[in-house]
């Protein structure tokens, strides 16, 4: 919109009735005037001055109708002054300061064509142009409102057309825009910069002749200087775009977005480390997706790994390129009644720059409006697919060039979202490397960036704690913060000495990690997770799968393992072995101990040698124990076969290196996996009858002459055996009958 009045002029000519009347009517804008000039009446007017006055009169009727009604067309001068004083004392900024761009143009030339299309393009980019009377605050004096608009925006755009100089309103606005020192973007539409420098010839000559005839000599001097200054500003010419107005609009919008002040960044971590490589990768992938397609990227990883921090970093970097942008945090916390509505309203408000009301809320209506904008949307901590679908009912309806970044612990959810579009990628947030881990811990504990400036007495403990955190930012921050005020040696030495053991029991860390475990919907998935955390870490995936598939404890084992991997609870390393983060392992083992209320006889998995010795020495044994490792137990306790007869439900047993003797006939027939590496026997005991054993691991048992006695009935003793492991390098698949070595 173009502001058609100059406050300075109004104040400098208080006694000239004609000029005062002109200033009153100049509370309009040239853009709106042009829009109303749809008939040929004005063109037929003989007097140019009469045309201007008639034009201004009709604009006043539209723009300042509320003023006219208040004045009753016969209000006193005091009434007008009082109302203007009230307006200046209580300015209304609500709708004015939200505008980003002021469009200065000559309405009859371009209002219904180029300028309206440019305004629409800016709105699609999420920017709000101040274009015409519709942008004014209702109930406010037009003059004051336009002044507020011109001063309140961040960027000015002057569109010079052949009829531009005919409007004193456009010229006055140009002077004010240049005086404001704010960025001015010049657009030359069917005119050249030289036409602004030499007004005596070219399309502006006749208009300035008319201005001089009306006695506007001083104004002409000022306008001429402003035009010359504007001509020296590098701008955009229609001819440089092959007379393609769409290309011209795109270039202008890009220049406006670049000229607008950078939006305020979201807070990241107090001491962000390890972000450069990850954020650079995500941003680079976003840019490679181009503007022809919608781009969606999912970032996933275990709790506390830094997904939200990475998402904020990417958002801060990219937000300046998007007028419509929104960051929705902690989405999983809005699953309750009314929660999703709150998220939807925030998204609509941020993306469309409107204030929405809960009454008669219709998200479908607003989502259609969002579809017309290129948006940047970050959705953080998505725990269910439905949460995403409630926010984005149809991804394919969003404008090409839009970018969606989703953070989740659930890789399967992200995969299901991205598979529906052409440009969709996943990225797993890595753990911090040792150097970054040390950097983060040192800053949290000492506010230092180098170990060299830390008291040498702490060096050993710093390395131990940093190593125990295994690159998890959450753990490093919590432990560093806890130890930050405990540097008074020797009094505080105990805290540092016990830090690694305290790490395993830290409530904040465990709670964060356990959210994903608690979110597992199947007991079979939870059972498998605990099996891995307590027993199967480092074991080949295919060995574990044989055990789980035979027992049925994990339902469909392949699906359960896939879900655990998708939720970043379990990994399979390059060698095909099961692995997980050490803190997840600690969390899983803590769950087992808590379930048993720390009563050893109630534990389902025992890996600690002291607890294993205790359970073997119990007279009654345990009916709850499923998995037992005796590694580290004294020989007198571990080598008596009768001690294992009391473990009626035992499924997994590790006996590495022990020479067990005695009666094996009462061992649990539910045993599925027997690991007896470095077995010192020449052959397995003939009384060892394990009809449901699936995996027998005898790797590195150099004393073995044969696996079983020649007279043993294998079909009875080991009828379910599927895998016999004789060396660390080779796996022997067996059927019902095992091969004789």
BADOTI-335134 format. One record per residue (C-alpha): z, y, x; residue in three letters. Coordinates in steps of 0.02 Angstrom, whole numbers, padded with zeros to 5 digits, always signed. Layout:
residues N
ZYXAla
...
END
This chain:
residues 741
+00000+00000+00000Unk
-00024+00179+00057Unk
+00110+00308+00036Unk
+00034+00466-00032Unk
+00163+00597+00007Unk
+00241+00684+00153Unk
+00423+00734+00138Unk
+00407+00862+00275Unk
+00267+00950+00181Unk
+00368+00954+00021Unk
+00515+01035+00107Unk
+00407+01163+00199Unk
+00322+01233+00042Unk
+00459+01249-00089Unk
+00390+01407-00167Unk
+00210+01356-00190Unk
+00196+01290-00366Unk
+00028+01205-00343Unk
+00078+01115-00183Unk
+00245+01064-00259Unk
+00156+00989-00407Unk
+00039+00896-00290Unk
+00186+00828-00193Unk
+00265+00764-00353Unk
+00111+00668-00400Unk
+00089+00606-00222Unk
+00231+00483-00247Unk
+00094+00357-00279Unk
-00018+00260-00163Unk
-00202+00259-00128Unk
-00215+00072-00145Unk
-00155+00074-00325Unk
-00264+00221-00367Unk
-00414+00127-00308Unk
-00366-00021-00414Unk
-00364+00085-00572Unk
-00529+00172-00537Unk
-00631+00046-00635Unk
-00734+00166-00741Unk
-00869+00287-00693Unk
-00780+00440-00765Unk
-00714+00504-00599Unk
-00881+00484-00515Unk
-00956+00598-00647Unk
-00828+00737-00618Unk
-00908+00892-00549Unk
-00756+00954-00455Unk
-00686+00854-00310Unk
-00519+00943-00330Unk
-00512+00898-00513Unk
-00549+00719-00466Unk
-00402+00715-00346Unk
-00284+00791-00474Unk
-00339+00674-00611Unk
-00321+00526-00494Unk
-00145+00579-00444Unk
-00096+00613-00624Unk
-00142+00437-00680Unk
-00055+00358-00531Unk
+00102+00455-00571Unk
+00098+00386-00747Unk
+00093+00207-00680Unk
+00206+00217-00530Unk
+00337+00338-00594Unk
+00340+00294-00778Unk
+00527+00272-00769Unk
+00543+00446-00692Unk
+00433+00520-00826Unk
+00535+00442-00965Unk
+00696+00505-00889Unk
+00625+00681-00872Unk
+00553+00677-01047Unk
+00403+00769-00971Unk
+00506+00926-00995Unk
+00661+00893-00892Unk
+00739+01034-00795Unk
+00718+01060-00610Unk
+00904+01031-00588Unk
+00890+00862-00672Unk
+00753+00808-00554Unk
+00849+00870-00402Unk
+01007+00783-00458Unk
+00915+00619-00481Unk
+00831+00635-00310Unk
+00999+00673-00231Unk
+01072+00517-00312Unk
+00925+00415-00249Unk
+00950+00477-00072Unk
+01136+00446-00079Unk
+01118+00270-00148Unk
+00953+00203-00081Unk
+00893+00039-00150Unk
+00841-00074-00007Unk
+00839-00239-00101Unk
+00652-00253-00126Unk
+00594-00130+00007Unk
+00672-00192+00165Unk
+00610-00367+00130Unk
+00431-00308+00163Unk
+00361-00347+00335Unk
+00196-00252+00336Unk
+00135-00085+00267Unk
-00051-00087+00223Unk
-00129+00086+00234Unk
-00303+00090+00156Unk
-00421+00182+00040Unk
-00414+00095-00128Unk
-00588+00126-00200Unk
-00666+00053-00040Unk
-00568-00105-00014Unk
-00426-00127-00139Unk
-00505-00265-00241Unk
-00593-00351-00098Unk
-00539-00357+00083Unk
-00365-00282+00070Unk
-00311-00391-00076Unk
-00373-00544+00018Unk
-00281-00488+00175Unk
-00121-00466+00074Unk
-00142-00641+00001Unk
-00168-00713+00176Unk
-00008-00629+00235Unk
+00088-00702+00089Unk
+00021-00875+00129Unk
+00086-00849+00305Unk
+00256-00810+00232Unk
+00248-00622+00258Unk
+00273-00492+00123Unk
+00151-00345+00131Unk
+00189-00179+00045Unk
+00025-00151-00042Unk
+00033-00054-00204Unk
+00140+00007-00347Unk
+00192-00170-00391Unk
+00295-00170-00232Unk
+00402-00023-00286Unk
+00581-00038-00343Unk
+00588-00020-00530Unk
+00690+00129-00589Unk
+00675+00222-00424Unk
+00579+00382-00391Unk
+00410+00332-00322Unk
+00415+00456-00179Unk
+00580+00391-00114Unk
+00530+00211-00135Unk
+00370+00229-00036Unk
+00461+00324+00101Unk
+00585+00182+00111Unk
+00445+00056+00119Unk
+00350+00143+00257Unk
+00507+00163+00361Unk
+00577-00008+00319Unk
+00433-00120+00374Unk
+00411-00186+00551Unk
+00222-00168+00569Unk
+00093-00044+00503Unk
-00089-00085+00471Unk
-00220+00051+00448Unk
-00384-00008+00374Unk
-00517+00124+00411Unk
-00665+00121+00292Unk
-00805+00247+00257Unk
-00704+00331+00119Unk
-00539+00330+00211Unk
-00539+00516+00257Unk
-00566+00568+00076Unk
-00384+00528+00040Unk
-00255+00651+00104Unk
-00127+00519+00058Unk
-00201+00395+00182Unk
-00209+00528+00317Unk
-00029+00584+00289Unk
+00029+00405+00299Unk
-00066+00380+00461Unk
+00026+00528+00537Unk
+00194+00459+00482Unk
+00153+00285+00547Unk
+00108+00352+00718Unk
+00265+00459+00723Unk
+00372+00305+00684Unk
+00319+00224+00850Unk
+00313+00056+00764Unk
+00168-00063+00801Unk
+00007-00002+00722Unk
-00141-00118+00700Unk
-00307-00030+00675Unk
-00444-00114+00573Unk
-00620-00040+00576Unk
-00711-00095+00418Unk
-00890-00031+00416Unk
-00839+00110+00532Unk
-00824+00125+00721Unk
-00683+00196+00829Unk
-00803+00334+00880Unk
-00808+00392+00699Unk
-00622+00429+00711Unk
-00642+00528+00871Unk
-00788+00636+00810Unk
-00754+00681+00630Unk
-00886+00818+00626Unk
-01020+00685+00611Unk
-01024+00514+00533Unk
-00941+00448+00376Unk
-00789+00565+00386Unk
-00884+00729+00405Unk
-00906+00771+00221Unk
-00726+00727+00179Unk
-00658+00846+00310Unk
-00774+00984+00250Unk
-00692+00967+00079Unk
-00517+00972+00154Unk
-00560+01134+00246Unk
-00630+01211+00087Unk
-00462+01178+00003Unk
-00371+01271+00139Unk
-00293+01121+00224Unk
-00329+01188+00398Unk
-00161+01144+00474Unk
-00168+00972+00397Unk
-00343+00943+00466Unk
-00282+00979+00643Unk
-00142+00853+00622Unk
-00253+00723+00538Unk
-00386+00740+00671Unk
-00260+00709+00810Unk
-00193+00556+00718Unk
-00367+00482+00695Unk
-00408+00509+00877Unk
-00246+00424+00928Unk
-00280+00278+00811Unk
-00456+00259+00883Unk
-00380+00232+01056Unk
-00277+00085+00992Unk
-00367-00079+01021Unk
-00405-00144+00848Unk
-00517-00262+00751Unk
-00695-00228+00700Unk
-00786-00316+00561Unk
-00944-00324+00666Unk
-00851-00418+00803Unk
-00820-00556+00676Unk
-01004-00572+00630Unk
-00963-00475+00471Unk
-00859-00625+00415Unk
-00709-00555+00322Unk
-00616-00721+00327Unk
-00622-00722+00517Unk
-00566-00541+00519Unk
-00419-00581+00405Unk
-00366-00726+00516Unk
-00367-00617+00671Unk
-00269-00479+00587Unk
-00138-00599+00518Unk
-00117-00676+00691Unk
-00094-00503+00767Unk
+00033-00455+00634Unk
+00133-00614+00662Unk
+00131-00580+00849Unk
+00187-00399+00824Unk
+00331-00440+00708Unk
+00501-00453+00793Unk
+00555-00627+00842Unk
+00667-00704+00709Unk
+00848-00736+00753Unk
+00868-00906+00837Unk
+00980-01040+00768Unk
+01132-01076+00875Unk
+01108-01228+00986Unk
+01239-01307+01096Unk
+01355-01196+01197Unk
+01287-01273+01355Unk
+01122-01360+01317Unk
+01063-01483+01448Unk
+00923-01610+01454Unk
+00823-01518+01320Unk
+00675-01458+01420Unk
+00578-01620+01431Unk
+00615-01677+01253Unk
+00580-01510+01170Unk
+00422-01485+01273Unk
+00357-01654+01216Unk
+00391-01623+01031Unk
+00318-01447+01037Unk
+00165-01508+01130Unk
+00135-01643+00999Unk
+00154-01513+00861Unk
+00021-01404+00942Unk
-00099-01550+00968Unk
-00097-01585+00781Unk
-00196-01425+00753Unk
-00216-01320+00596Unk
-00333-01435+00501Unk
-00197-01560+00456Unk
-00017-01565+00402Unk
+00089-01620+00549Unk
+00249-01722+00529Unk
+00361-01782+00669Unk
+00517-01888+00655Unk
+00650-01886+00790Unk
+00776-02027+00789Unk
+00920-02093+00892Unk
+01101-02149+00883Unk
+01239-02034+00823Unk
+01290-01900+00947Unk
+01130-01916+01051Unk
+01074-01738+01015Unk
+00946-01750+00874Unk
+01007-01592+00786Unk
+01014-01496+00950Unk
+00834-01545+00988Unk
+00779-01500+00811Unk
+00858-01327+00826Unk
+00776-01299+00995Unk
+00604-01342+00925Unk
+00634-01235+00770Unk
+00684-01084+00874Unk
+00529-01101+00981Unk
+00407-01123+00837Unk
+00479-01012+00700Unk
+00393-00852+00759Unk
+00225-00934+00718Unk
+00274-00967+00538Unk
+00316-00835+00410Unk
+00380-00972+00294Unk
+00513-01073+00382Unk
+00673-01163+00337Unk
+00804-01269+00425Unk
+00901-01387+00312Unk
+01051-01460+00403Unk
+01162-01609+00362Unk
+01050-01665+00219Unk
+01144-01828+00198Unk
+01298-01731+00143Unk
+01207-01669-00013Unk
+01185-01837-00098Unk
+01314-01800-00233Unk
+01288-01725-00404Unk
+01208-01554-00388Unk
+01191-01569-00199Unk
+01003-01591-00197Unk
+00981-01442-00311Unk
+01072-01334-00183Unk
+00956-01394-00046Unk
+00801-01365-00152Unk
+00854-01189-00195Unk
+00888-01148-00013Unk
+00718-01216+00036Unk
+00629-01114-00097Unk
+00726-00956-00051Unk
+00689-00973+00135Unk
+00506-01023+00119Unk
+00453-00904-00018Unk
+00573-00759+00018Unk
+00630-00752-00162Unk
+00798-00758-00246Unk
+00807-00902-00367Unk
+00935-00934-00503Unk
+01014-01097-00553Unk
+00987-01062-00737Unk
+00831-01151-00799Unk
+00798-01216-00624Unk
+00627-01299-00612Unk
+00592-01364-00437Unk
+00419-01428-00484Unk
+00367-01250-00526Unk
+00425-01184-00358Unk
+00354-01329-00259Unk
+00181-01284-00323Unk
+00207-01110-00251Unk
+00262-01182-00083Unk
+00098-01277-00074Unk
+00006-01113-00047Unk
+00099-01071+00113Unk
+00090-01136+00290Unk
+00271-01185+00321Unk
+00387-01243+00458Unk
+00521-01355+00385Unk
+00657-01448+00478Unk
+00755-01578+00380Unk
+00906-01634+00479Unk
+01007-01795+00461Unk
+00907-01888+00329Unk
+00996-02050+00285Unk
+00889-02107+00137Unk
+00704-02096+00095Unk
+00747-02028-00078Unk
+00828-01874-00001Unk
+00663-01829+00081Unk
+00560-01866-00074Unk
+00672-01753-00179Unk
+00633-01610-00060Unk
+00449-01649-00031Unk
+00381-01742-00183Unk
+00206-01752-00109Unk
+00175-01722+00076Unk
-00013-01717+00055Unk
+00000-01564-00058Unk
+00068-01453+00082Unk
-00048-01328+00166Unk
-00140-01390+00321Unk
-00062-01320+00479Unk
+00113-01341+00409Unk
+00240-01433+00517Unk
+00382-01544+00458Unk
+00515-01605+00580Unk
+00636-01738+00518Unk
+00791-01796+00611Unk
+00871-01962+00565Unk
+00964-02111+00635Unk
+00850-02220+00530Unk
+00684-02254+00615Unk
+00622-02356+00467Unk
+00639-02206+00351Unk
+00541-02096+00470Unk
+00407-02228+00491Unk
+00385-02245+00303Unk
+00363-02056+00289Unk
+00242-02030+00433Unk
+00130-02178+00393Unk
+00063-02089+00239Unk
-00019-01946+00334Unk
-00149-01930+00470Unk
-00044-01830+00594Unk
+00126-01916+00599Unk
+00227-01964+00753Unk
+00398-02032+00798Unk
+00504-01988+00948Unk
+00666-02070+01004Unk
+00788-01949+01082Unk
+00839-02021+01252Unk
+01011-02025+01328Unk
+01053-01895+01460Unk
+01015-01945+01638Unk
+01162-01951+01762Unk
+01131-01776+01830Unk
+01123-01695+01658Unk
+01276-01796+01603Unk
+01374-01730+01752Unk
+01313-01553+01717Unk
+01371-01559+01536Unk
+01540-01636+01574Unk
+01577-01514+01716Unk
+01539-01367+01604Unk
+01647-01433+01461Unk
+01794-01479+01572Unk
+01786-01348+01710Unk
+01657-01218+01657Unk
+01567-01257+01818Unk
+01390-01314+01855Unk
+01421-01404+02019Unk
+01543-01539+02073Unk
+01556-01451+02241Unk
+01660-01309+02167Unk
+01781-01428+02080Unk
+01942-01483+02163Unk
+01905-01641+02261Unk
+02054-01726+02180Unk
+01955-01737+02019Unk
+01792-01803+02090Unk
+01829-01988+02066Unk
+01889-01966+01888Unk
+01743-01852+01844Unk
+01621-01986+01900Unk
+01714-02121+01804Unk
+01720-02025+01640Unk
+01540-01966+01655Unk
+01482-02143+01688Unk
+01585-02213+01543Unk
+01503-02091+01421Unk
+01333-02171+01461Unk
+01231-02014+01432Unk
+01295-01980+01256Unk
+01313-01791+01237Unk
+01443-01805+01099Unk
+01557-01910+01208Unk
+01536-01797+01359Unk
+01577-01642+01257Unk
+01730-01719+01172Unk
+01804-01792+01331Unk
+01765-01636+01430Unk
+01848-01527+01299Unk
+02000-01641+01292Unk
+02025-01635+01480Unk
+01984-01450+01500Unk
+02167-01395+01495Unk
+02234-01544+01591Unk
+02204-01494+01771Unk
+02383-01469+01828Unk
+02407-01607+01956Unk
+02507-01714+01974Unk
+02580-01687+01799Unk
+02414-01713+01709Unk
+02351-01852+01820Unk
+02392-01984+01690Unk
+02267-01908+01567Unk
+02126-01922+01692Unk
+02178-02096+01747Unk
+02175-02158+01566Unk
+02022-02059+01511Unk
+01899-02204+01512Unk
+02012-02314+01406Unk
+02048-02168+01289Unk
+01861-02144+01269Unk
+01847-02314+01185Unk
+01976-02264+01055Unk
+01928-02083+01026Unk
+01924-02057+00839Unk
+01793-01920+00834Unk
+01670-02021+00938Unk
+01700-02184+00845Unk
+01685-02098+00676Unk
+01519-02021+00723Unk
+01450-02187+00784Unk
+01519-02290+00641Unk
+01429-02188+00509Unk
+01271-02287+00540Unk
+01362-02455+00540Unk
+01450-02413+00377Unk
+01280-02368+00304Unk
+01215-02545+00329Unk
+01188-02612+00154Unk
+01186-02798+00196Unk
+01334-02898+00259Unk
+01209-03001+00358Unk
+01158-02846+00457Unk
+01339-02805+00494Unk
+01374-02984+00546Unk
+01226-02979+00667Unk
+01281-02813+00741Unk
+01454-02880+00777Unk
+01381-03039+00853Unk
+01279-02934+00973Unk
+01417-02810+01015Unk
+01544-02947+01050Unk
+01439-03090+01118Unk
+01252-03078+01135Unk
+01224-02924+01241Unk
+01108-02966+01384Unk
+01047-03126+01303Unk
+00863-03155+01263Unk
+00814-03102+01089Unk
+00725-03268+01056Unk
+00882-03367+01098Unk
+00988-03265+00978Unk
+00856-03277+00843Unk
+00860-03467+00851Unk
+01047-03465+00821Unk
+01043-03339+00678Unk
+00898-03422+00588Unk
+00982-03591+00593Unk
+01150-03534+00526Unk
+01092-03421+00386Unk
+01237-03304+00422Unk
+01115-03163+00451Unk
+01000-03197+00305Unk
+00824-03164+00363Unk
+00865-03139+00546Unk
+00703-03052+00593Unk
+00727-02923+00456Unk
+00910-02894+00499Unk
+00870-02866+00683Unk
+00727-02750+00637Unk
+00843-02645+00530Unk
+00971-02633+00670Unk
+00837-02576+00791Unk
+00770-02450+00665Unk
+00944-02377+00646Unk
+00961-02359+00835Unk
+01109-02479+00840Unk
+01022-02610+00946Unk
+00882-02611+01074Unk
+00774-02745+01152Unk
+00743-02705+01335Unk
+00583-02733+01432Unk
+00638-02909+01479Unk
+00664-02956+01296Unk
+00854-02954+01307Unk
+00970-02880+01175Unk
+01057-02718+01224Unk
+01151-02571+01150Unk
+01241-02415+01207Unk
+01411-02453+01283Unk
+01499-02342+01157Unk
+01415-02435+01014Unk
+01476-02596+01092Unk
+01651-02526+01100Unk
+01639-02468+00920Unk
+01584-02642+00862Unk
+01726-02727+00954Unk
+01848-02600+00885Unk
+01791-02645+00709Unk
+01827-02829+00743Unk
+02001-02791+00806Unk
+02041-02673+00663Unk
+01988-02801+00534Unk
+02112-02922+00608Unk
+02247-02789+00613Unk
+02256-02832+00798Unk
+02320-03009+00756Unk
+02225-03123+00872Unk
+02225-03270+00752Unk
+02129-03166+00625Unk
+01992-03105+00742Unk
+01815-03168+00713Unk
+01757-03138+00892Unk
+01862-03150+01050Unk
+01796-03094+01219Unk
+01957-03041+01305Unk
+02025-03178+01419Unk
+02207-03143+01377Unk
+02172-03158+01192Unk
+02066-03312+01221Unk
+02209-03396+01315Unk
+02329-03352+01176Unk
+02219-03426+01039Unk
+02192-03586+01138Unk
+02379-03607+01162Unk
+02416-03585+00977Unk
+02468-03745+00894Unk
+02384-03706+00729Unk
+02229-03627+00803Unk
+02121-03511+00697Unk
+02013-03536+00545Unk
+01936-03363+00563Unk
+01868-03374+00739Unk
+01678-03383+00748Unk
+01644-03341+00930Unk
+01746-03372+01087Unk
+01722-03335+01271Unk
+01846-03414+01391Unk
+01777-03326+01544Unk
+01928-03272+01647Unk
+02051-03391+01564Unk
+02155-03499+01682Unk
+02091-03676+01707Unk
+02244-03763+01638Unk
+02214-03683+01469Unk
+02025-03680+01463Unk
+01990-03855+01530Unk
+02078-03957+01395Unk
+01953-04013+01263Unk
+02092-04039+01136Unk
+02128-03851+01132Unk
+01959-03820+01050Unk
+01984-03947+00911Unk
+02091-03820+00817Unk
+01946-03699+00800Unk
+01869-03772+00644Unk
+01742-03631+00608Unk
+01686-03597+00786Unk
+01499-03554+00799Unk
+01478-03484+00976Unk
+01566-03546+01133Unk
+01552-03489+01315Unk
+01621-03612+01443Unk
+01532-03555+01601Unk
+01595-03645+01757Unk
+01740-03740+01677Unk
+01762-03927+01697Unk
+01825-03972+01525Unk
+01898-04146+01504Unk
+01974-04241+01361Unk
+01926-04287+01185Unk
+01779-04188+01116Unk
+01761-04286+00955Unk
+01857-04159+00849Unk
+01759-04007+00903Unk
+01686-03901+00763Unk
+01526-03974+00697Unk
+01474-03796+00649Unk
+01450-03750+00832Unk
+01276-03674+00848Unk
+01272-03606+01024Unk
+01354-03682+01176Unk
+01336-03588+01339Unk
+01399-03697+01481Unk
+01315-03625+01633Unk
+01366-03688+01805Unk
+01429-03844+01718Unk
+01520-03949+01851Unk
+01493-04117+01759Unk
+01361-04242+01808Unk
+01321-04267+01625Unk
+01387-04203+01459Unk
+01533-04301+01385Unk
+01476-04443+01272Unk
+01604-04392+01138Unk
+01528-04219+01121Unk
+01445-04235+00951Unk
+01368-04071+00893Unk
+01249-04112+00750Unk
+01215-03927+00710Unk
+01198-03863+00888Unk
+01041-03755+00904Unk
+01049-03685+01081Unk
+01120-03775+01232Unk
+01121-03666+01387Unk
+01154-03765+01547Unk
+01070-03645+01668Unk
+01114-03659+01852Unk
+01211-03822+01827Unk
+01172-03896+01998Unk
+01289-04045+01978Unk
+01198-04114+01827Unk
+01111-04279+01860Unk
+01061-04298+01680Unk
+01104-04203+01523Unk
+01161-04350+01417Unk
+01214-04528+01443Unk
+01072-04653+01431Unk
+01152-04737+01280Unk
+01183-04579+01178Unk
+01099-04567+01009Unk
+01021-04394+01020Unk
+00966-04388+00840Unk
+01145-04405+00786Unk
+01231-04302+00920Unk
+01106-04157+00930Unk
+00991-04172+00782Unk
+00965-03982+00759Unk
+00940-03938+00942Unk
+00797-03815+00960Unk
+00820-03743+01133Unk
+00881-03821+01294Unk
+00901-03703+01441Unk
+00912-03788+01611Unk
+00868-03645+01727Unk
+00886-03458+01718Unk
+00698-03438+01728Unk
+00637-03573+01609Unk
+00670-03609+01427Unk
+00633-03784+01361Unk
+00590-03790+01178Unk
+00644-03952+01098Unk
+00617-04037+00933Unk
+00736-04163+00859Unk
+00740-04260+01020Unk
+00781-04169+01181Unk
+00685-04206+01340Unk
+00770-04315+01469Unk
+00780-04224+01635Unk
END
